[in-house]
Amino acid sequence: MPTIVAAIDPVTRIEGHLKVEVAIDTVGGVQQVTDVRTIGTLFRAFERILVGRDPRDAALLTSRICGVCPTSHSMAAVLALDAAADISPFGAGRVLRNLVHGACFLESHILHFYLLSLPDFIHGPGMPPWTPGFEMDRRVDKTSADLLLAHYLEAIAVRRRCHEIGALFGGKLPHTPGYIPGGFTAVPTQPNIDAFLAGLNEIIAFIETRYLPDAERLASLYSDYFFIGRGYGNLLSYGAFELDNAGASKLFQPGRIAGGGGAVQPFSETAITEDVTRSWYSNADNGLHPSAGETNAQYPKPSAYSWLKAPRYAGAPYECGPLARMWMNGEYTNGVSVMDRIRARACEARKLALAMRDWVGELLAGDVTVFNEWPVPQSAASIGLTEAPRGALGHWLSIEGGVIARYQVITPTCWTISPRDGEGQLGPLEQALIGTPVANAAHPVEVLRVIHSVDPCLDCATHVLRADEAAKKWRAE
C-alpha cells in the first residue's frame, strides 16, 4: 500500500499549539509510523519581552508563559534572582514556595490523566465536546468505563481544589504574585494552614482511592503500551522542591539516565546546548549554551519546521517529566513507554502530596520569616533550574546596569518535543512515535496516546491528510 501521511493539526487536549505529521507504512505486515515531524506552531517571545526590564518583573512575566504550570516559571525565575544576589529564602518562604508549586503539580497530574489522556482510551459522554471522536479499540467493559467516567467528573472538582489550596497562600492561581526574589509574599495564618491541610487530605484521598487504582486498571487493560512509545530511553531531571534553605537537598533528585537503564549519572548544566538547525531561528545562534543564547526569529527558513528549539545534553536528545524524576529517585524503574509515563506520574502525585502534608506541619502561624531583602544587582549572571509538571525547566538570566540584559528559557516541551538537530537526530517524541502501530490511519488514536503520554504543553483540533493529496505530502530530509 502507498505511504499515508497523517497530520494532526493542532493536537487536541494539550496546552498550546502543536502539529504532528506522521508517515504511516506497512513494515513486516504491520501498519506503523515510519517518519515523524513534531511542529511547534507558535513563536514565544518572552525572552525578548524581558530584555531591559527590572529583574523583579521576571517572576510575574514568565508565569504567563503557561497557564498550566505558571508556578514552575515563577520558581525558576526567583531561583535565578536569588542566585544573582547570592541570597536564599528563609525556611517559611521556602516551604510556602514548595506548597504552592506542589499544588500546581497535583492539579496538572490529575488534569493530565483524567481530562487529557484518558479520553484516548475510553469514550466520554455522548455529547459535545466529547463527540465526535476517534474510533478506538474498546477494551474497557461498560462497568469499568462508567466507573472511569465517574472519576473523570470527580477529577474536575479535585483539580479545582488543588488551585483553591494553592491560592490560600499564593493569593490566586494561576499566575500567583506570591513568588518574589528572596522568598514569598504570604505570612501563614492558622486558618489558612488548617484549610490547606484539609484540602490536601481530600486530594490525597482522591489520589489513593481513584487516581492510582485507575492508572493501574488502565495499564492492565493496555499492557501492550508498555512496549510502545519508548524512544531513546534518555531521561533527564534538574531536581526540584528544595528541602533546605541552601537548596542542597531536594525531594526530586537531579540526574540523568542514558538509554533507559543503568545507574543514575550526574547532571551538569554546562553540557546543555540549543540546536536551531530545524527551527525558525537564525543559524548564527546555533549550538549555543543558553547563557549565551539568543532568540532571533527567522521565518521562513530552508529545512526548518518548528518554533521549538532543540535542546541537547552533550549532543544527545533527552526526555524529561515525571518518569525521569521517579527514575532518578529510584522509585519507578520499570521501563520507558506510554504506560510507564502514566503510572510514574500517578506515583509521583502521591509522593509529592504526602511530602506536602509534612511541609504544612513545618509552618507556624504568624511566622514572618518569609523573605530576605533582595537588593537589585547592577551586574550578575545566574541560573534558575527546577521542574515543571512536564519536566526540566531552566531560566538563564543576565543583568547589566540593574536591568535584564539577556533572558533564556528552556521549557520541558522543548526538551521532549524538539525537532531534529543538525546531526539529524529526531527529537525524543519524534523517536518515540517511530514504530507505533496504527490500526486505522483515518483515526490514528495510537499516535495520540503516545503524544499525550509525554503531556505536551501546547494546544487543540484534528484533521488527517492522505498520501494522494500530493500538494501536502512531505519528506524528512
Order of alpha helices (4+ residues) and beta strands (2+ residues): beta-beta-beta-alpha-alpha-alpha-alpha-alpha-beta-beta-alpha-alpha-beta-beta-beta-beta-beta-beta-beta-alpha-alpha-beta-beta-beta-alpha-alpha-alpha
